[in-house]
Amino acid sequence: MPAIVQIRTKGYIYTVTYFANTVAHLTKHYLPNPQAIQQVIHAKQAIDTCFCEDVSISAMAANAHLSKFHFIRLFKRCYGITPHQYITERRVQHAKALLKQKHSVSSACFAAGFTSETSFAALVKKHTGKSPSAWRKMSNFQ
């Protein structure tokens, strides 16, 4: 028989069963602290505003009062990818938009925050299946 607990809050009585207790226990012990999640959300918002600049994951983790590795784990848990992968995706999206606006490959590369044209070309090809110049030509015809 499930254990029944009554909780009185603001004039209401809630009956909590074994299953609700189990969910509360699992939430408390296995889900991240809500405050830590808020810090990760703020870090993502910071990335969204300054992804073209040199973004330090260590600095973001320190700002969130978390270790670098715990920060990376929480970020991945919340968004499904690591902070570095997210920054790279944002930069590639921005570079694609610049290429579509007829910027040169070199200017799009550096304006999006990449430091090497070679790595930029490899990442664009990985994300789009085409080289930056081929993607630029293709997007200008659409």
C-alpha positions in Angstrom: 0.0 0.0 0.0 1.4 3.4 -1.0 2.4 5.8 1.8 0.1 8.8 1.9 1.3 12.1 3.1 -0.8 15.2 3.5 0.7 18.6 2.9 -1.1 21.8 4.0 -0.3 24.9 2.0 -2.2 28.2 1.9 -5.4 26.6 3.1 -5.2 23.6 0.7 -4.5 20.1 1.6 -2.6 18.0 -0.9 -2.3 14.3 -0.7 1.1 13.0 -1.8 1.5 9.3 -2.6 4.5 7.1 -2.8 4.8 7.9 -6.6 4.9 11.6 -6.0 7.5 11.1 -3.3 9.6 9.0 -5.7 9.4 11.7 -8.3 10.4 14.3 -5.8 13.3 12.2 -4.6 14.6 11.5 -8.2 14.2 15.2 -9.1 16.2 16.3 -6.0 19.0 13.8 -6.5 19.4 13.4 -10.2 18.3 16.7 -11.9 20.5 19.7 -11.9 20.0 22.5 -9.4 17.5 25.0 -10.9 19.9 27.9 -10.0 22.7 26.2 -12.0 20.3 25.7 -15.0 19.5 29.5 -14.8 23.3 30.2 -15.0 23.5 27.9 -18.1 20.6 29.8 -19.7 22.3 33.1 -19.0 25.6 31.8 -20.5 23.7 30.7 -23.7 22.2 34.1 -23.9 25.6 35.7 -23.6 26.9 33.4 -26.3 24.1 34.5 -28.6 25.1 38.1 -28.2 28.9 37.7 -28.5 29.6 34.5 -30.5 31.6 36.4 -33.1 34.2 37.4 -30.4 36.6 35.2 -28.6 34.4 33.3 -26.2 36.0 31.6 -23.3 34.2 28.6 -21.9 36.3 28.7 -18.8 35.3 32.4 -18.2 31.6 31.5 -18.7 31.9 28.6 -16.2 33.6 30.8 -13.7 30.9 33.5 -14.2 28.3 30.8 -13.5 30.2 29.7 -10.4 30.6 26.2 -11.8 33.7 24.2 -12.7 34.4 24.2 -16.4 33.6 20.5 -16.7 30.4 20.7 -14.7 29.3 23.7 -16.8 29.9 21.8 -20.0 27.9 18.8 -18.7 25.0 21.0 -17.7 25.0 22.9 -21.0 25.0 19.6 -22.9 22.2 18.3 -20.7 20.1 21.4 -21.3 20.8 21.9 -25.0 22.0 18.6 -26.3 25.4 19.9 -27.5 28.4 21.3 -25.8 29.0 25.1 -25.6 31.9 24.8 -28.1 29.6 23.0 -30.6 26.9 25.7 -30.0 29.3 28.5 -30.6 30.5 26.9 -33.8 27.0 26.4 -35.1 26.1 30.0 -34.4 29.2 31.2 -36.2 28.5 29.0 -39.2 24.9 30.2 -39.4 26.2 33.8 -39.2 28.8 33.1 -41.9 26.2 31.6 -44.2 24.1 34.7 -43.8 27.1 36.9 -44.7 27.9 34.7 -47.7 24.3 35.0 -48.8 24.7 38.8 -48.6 27.6 38.5 -51.1 30.5 39.0 -48.7 33.7 37.4 -49.7 34.6 34.1 -48.1 37.5 35.7 -46.2 35.5 38.5 -44.8 32.6 36.2 -43.8 35.1 33.9 -42.1 36.7 36.6 -39.9 33.4 38.5 -39.3 31.8 35.3 -38.0 34.6 34.9 -35.4 36.7 32.2 -37.1 40.5 32.7 -37.0 41.5 30.4 -39.8 40.0 30.2 -43.3 41.0 26.5 -43.6 39.1 25.5 -40.5 36.2 27.8 -41.5 36.0 26.1 -44.9 36.1 22.6 -43.3 33.3 23.6 -40.9 31.1 25.1 -43.5 31.5 22.0 -45.7 30.7 19.8 -42.7 27.5 21.8 -42.0 26.3 22.4 -45.5 27.9 19.8 -47.7 29.5 22.5 -49.8 32.6 24.7 -49.7 31.9 28.3 -48.6 32.4 29.6 -52.2 30.1 26.9 -53.6 27.5 27.6 -51.0 27.8 31.3 -51.7 27.2 30.8 -55.4 24.3 28.4 -54.8 22.6 30.7 -52.3 22.9 33.7 -54.6 20.9 31.8 -57.3 18.0 31.1 -55.0 
